[in-house]
């Protein structure tokens, strides 16, 4: 299933792109 792989890539991308935009904290 490639969908899961793409989802994970997008998730990482979103976490990396915004410079600490209060996503995790």
N, C-alpha and C positions, 0 to 999 in steps of 0.2 A: 504493500500500500504506500504510494508516494505521497498521498494526502498528509499523512502523519509527518513525514519527513519535511515537507514544505511548511507545514504548520509550525514545526519546531524551528525551522530556519527563520520564518517570519517573526516568531516570538523572540528569538535571540536578536534579530535585527532591530526590533522595536525596543529591546532593552538596551542595546548598544547605542543606537542613534541619539535618543534624547539624553543630553548631559545631566543625568540625575534630575529628572523632571518630576520628582516625588512619585515615582512609579512603585519602587520597592519600599521606600521609607515614607 
